Each structure stands twice: as structure tokens, then as C-alpha cells.
Amino acid sequence: MKKIILASLLVVMAATSSFSATDSTVVFDDAGKNVAPSDGTTVGTAVGRLSASDALGFIVSTSGYTLITQHLQGTRSFGTAHDGTAIFWAPETKGTGHAKPDTLGVTYFATGWTTM
């Protein structure tokens, strides 16, 4: 799971300015799909790929990001943000995607999340 978070983090750091969406809920129907920029010149060029049963939720802007990842059969979500080095986890119901983050940065993880 740490590898997934790290890979997701690297993807967002490298392509933050080219995401067409600024936020997304953890949606298991999107598991296994490519993460691709949409800057008009590289549409369809994959910069990452989610595993078959993993989903990613995020909020991103020019000033930062908050990421959450969760496995379809998992009972925990994992997350991180631009202004911290910690990885956080929260209990989840198996098969139920976590809501999208609504705050940039580690302040999002202040309630209901545990630092690893």
C-alpha cells in the first residue's frame, strides 16, 4: 500500500498542473484505470496506473494536494498531503469508497485519522 501512495504522490507532484479534475471521490469503478494528464498536448499518455482493485481520491490545486487511496477489499484508507511527510490511515467499510478530501494539506487528517 505504501508503494501505491508513493506512486500516486509522485504522479500528482509531476502532473498537478495538468489534471483536468481538481478533486475526486474514491470510486472503485475507476480502479485499474490510467492516470493521464490532459494539457492538450499529451492527452492519453499514461503517467501512472491504478491497480485493479485500488482507487484514488484527491483534491489538488496550484498550492497543494491531499491524496487518499483505498483497496476495494481493504478496511483502511491511506492518505498524505503536500505539507507533511506522514502517511495517515483511517478505518473503512470494505467496498465503500472514502469521500473526497475537502481540505488541502495535513489538516484534513486531524479528525478520524491515525499517523503511521
N, C-alpha and C positions, 0 to 999 in steps of 0.2 A: 504494500500500500504506500510506503514511503517513496518508492520509485515512481509511482503514479503521481503523487503530489509533486515531487520534484520535477518530473517531466512536464506536468501541467503548468507549474510555476515558470519553468524555462520557456514554454510556449507563449505564455502570456507576457513575460518580460520582453521577449523578442518581437511580439506582434501586437502589443497593446494598441498602438495607434491604428492598426489596420483591421481590427474586429468591426464588423458591421453592427453587432449587437453590443449593448452596454451592460446587459445583465441577463441572467438565465437561471431558471429553477433547475434543480437536479431532475432530469427527465430520463427514465430508463429506456424509452423508445429511441433515444438518441445514442444509447450505448453502442460502441463499436464503430461510430462514425468518425470521419476525418475532421480535424480541426484545421481550418484553412483561412488565410487572410482574404479580404475582399476589397483590396485597394484599387481595383480596376486593371491592374497590370498582371497580377498573379492569381486571378480567380481560379479556384480548383486545385491549386498547388498545395498539397498537404504539408503542414508544418508539425503535425502530430496526429496520433490516432488513439481514441479511447479503446480500452479493452472491451471485449464482447459484452461483459456484464457490468461495466463501470460507467458512471455518469458524472458530469461535472456541472456544478452551479457556480456562478460568478457574478460579481459586479466590478466594472472596470471603468476608469476614466483617465484623463491625462495626468491626474495627481496621484493615482494609486489603484489598488485592486484588493479584493478579498475573494479567495477561492475555496470551494468545498467539493470534495469528491466522496463518492459512496458506491459500494458494490451492491448489486441487486440482491444478493443473498446475505449481505452483511447486516450487522446490528449496530454499526457505528458509522458516523460520518467523520471525515478528517478535513481540516482546513488550515489555511495560513493566510498571511496578508503581507503587503509591501513594507510595512513599517515594523516588522518583528521577525525574529528568527525561529520562534517556537512553532511547533505543529500542535494543533488542538484536536480533541475528539469529543464527540457527543453521542449518547445512546440514540438509536433509531429503531423503528419498527421495520422488520425485514420486508423488503419490497416496496416500501413507501419512501419516495424521494423527499429529500430535505427541501424546505422553501429556499428561494434565492436569498443571498445575503442582501441586506438593505443598508449597510454601512460600510464605508471604505475603512480598511485598517483593522488592527487587533482589537479595537473597542467593540467590534461586532461579537467577539468571543468572550466578553466579560460575564455573561449570564448563561448558564447551562452547558458550558464547555469546560473541559479539563485540559491542562497543559501536559503534553507527553514528556 
